[in-house]
Amino acid sequence: MKNIALILLLVFCFNGCKSSKGIVTKKSEPLINTETEVDNPNSIIEEKVITTPETPTEITNSKTDSIINFAKQFDGVSYKYGGTTKKGMDCSGLVFTAFKSEDIALPRSSKDMAAIGNWVDIKEVEKGDLLFFATKRNNREINHVGLVTDVRPGYVEFIHSTVNAGVIISNLAERYWYYAFVQARRIL
């Protein structure tokens, strides 16, 4: 019994030594069934930490959402080779312009974009990542890029500009895009 009390005291001390600057903690419901074990003094209570908006993760998420929302403003815009405006846009122009809206400089071509950032496994893709494709028959050279807008298990949605349909949102599970996929990269 003394050992358990000592362990609990040590755990409490280590958790109590963390800096709380900018952090608000709130006790939540016990992790165990409270109806049967309410009197158990060893019940573990989970703490939820709510951070201030100044954390790097939240700033990144905010930038990511801003970039995606900016890109979605071009949904339906017709394709124009080299275009970067609502009068016409190509795939790399869409990504280039969306990132530029948050003062993030990217190369102008999809092939050059594929050489920056960090490679990401397709199973670990997140919103804001870039997907690269090779759409020419019998050629695996990257010539197309899309911006991930939504990710769920088995579902990766991305916005891009195609020659036939202009700026659209597609799903990586679509047969054409699935087979044309080459790699994913993370810029943010």
N, C-alpha and C positions, 0 to 999 in steps of 0.2 A: 504494500500500500504506500510506503514511503517512496519507493521508486517511481510509482505512477504520479504522486504528488510532485516529486522533483522534476520529472519530465514535463508535466504540465506547467510548472513554474518557469522552466527554461524556455519552453515554447512561447509562453506569454511574454517573457523578457525579450526574446529575439524579435517577436512581432511588434512589441511596444517601442523598439528602438528606431524604427523606420521614421524618416522625415515625413511630416505631414503637410509640408508647405504646398499649397494649391490642391490638396486632396481632401475630400470629404468622405468619411466612411459611414456606413449604415449597416446595422445588424439586420439580417434577413431571417427567414424562417429556419428552424433547425433542419439539418440534413436527415434526421431520423424521424420516425413516427412519434409525434408529440403526445398522442393519446395514450400510448402504452409506456412511454419512457420519460414522462415529464419530470419525475422525481430523480432521474439519473443525473448526478452532478458532473459526469464525464461527457455529457452530450456536447457534440461539436456544433458550433454555430458558424456558418459561413459569413464572411464579410464581403460586401460588395464595395468596390472602390469606384468612385465617380471622379474623373479627372477634369481639370479645367481645359477649356478649348485650346490652350497654348501647347498641348503636348504634340510632339512631332507627328505621331500617328494621325491625330485629328486634323492637323494642318494638311498632311498628305491626302487624307480622305476628302477634305474640303476642296483642295486643288483638283483632285481626281474628278469629283462631282462637277466642279465648274467646267473642266475640260470636256467632260462628256455632255453636259447640258449645252455648252457652246456648239459642239459638233452636231448635236441633234437639231439645232436651229437651221441647219442646212438640209435636213431631210426633205427629199423631193426635188432638190436642185439638180438641174441637168448636168451631164458630164461634159467637161471641156478640158482637153489636154492642156496641162500647165495652169489651169484655173484655180483661183483661191478666193472667189467671191460668190455671191448669190446668183450672178449671171452665168456661172459655170464653174465646176470644180472637178479635179481628178482625185484619185485615192490619196496620194501623198500630199496633195494640196490641202485636203480636208484635215488630215492628221497634223500637218505642219501649222495650219491656221489655228486649230483647236489648242495646241500646245502653246503657240505664240500668244494666245489670249491670256495665258498665265505667266507670260515672260519666260517661257522655256524654249530655248532655241534648238531646233532639230535640223538635220540635213533636209534638203528639199526632195530627194528621190527615195523611193521605197527601198531600193537596193542599199543606199547609204544609211538609211535609218536602221536597217537590219544589222549593221555593224556596231551600233552603240547600245548602251544599256547592258542589262544582265540577261542572259539566257534563262528562260523559265520553262519548266516541264509543263506540258499541256494540262496535267492534272492539278497544277498549282496556280493556274492563271487567275488573275484578279481583275476587277474593274480598273480600267486605265491602262492595262497592258496592251501591247501591240501584237497583232497576228500578221505573219508574213506568208505570202502565197507565191507559187509558181504556176501561172495560168496558161503558159504556152505549151502546146503539145510537144511531148518528148524533150522537154527542157526543164530542169529543176532550178533554173536561175530565178531569184526573187524578182518579181515585177509588180506586186500588188501588196497593199497594206490595209489593215482595218484596225479600229480602236474598240477594245472590249467594253461593252456597256452594261452587261449583266452576266452573272455567273451563278449557276445552281448546279447541283450534282447532275452530271451528264448533259449539261446545257450551257453553251457559251454563245452569247449574243454579241454581235459586233456591228459597228456602223462603218460604212465604206462607200466609195463611189465607183459604180460600174459603167462601162461604155453604154450598155443597153438601157439601164434603168436609172442612172444618175445616183444620187446619194440615197442609200437604203440601209435598213437594218436586216442582217441575215443571221442565221444560226450555223455554227460550225458543224452541226450534225447533218446539214444538208449535204447530199452526196457530192456535189461539185466542189464545195469548199472543203469538205473532209479530205478528199483526194488531192486537192491542190495545196493543202496546208504544208508549210515547210518548218516554221519555228515561231515561238513566241518570245518577246523581249519585254523587260520591265525598265521603264525610264524613271518613274517616280519611286 
